[in-house]
Amino acid sequence: MFDFINRFRGDEDGAVTVDWVVLTAAIVGMAVLTYGAMADSNEAVVNATAETVLTARDFLTN
């Protein structure tokens, strides 16, 4: 039993895969959090730009 535990503890097969999965999950999580934080402010900028364009269009057509 101790021999199995020692071999299991020393075996590093798959460790790189686990590292990549953890790093990829961290990057995806950060991207989702960043998008969530920026979505509201982006909507405000888009709405302000649309309002300005519509105002300018009304000014230019009259």
Secondary structure, DSSP 4 states (H G I P E B T S, - for coil): -HHHHHHHHH--TTHHHHHHHHHHHHHHHHHHHHHHHHHHHHHHHHHHHHHHHHHHHHHHH-
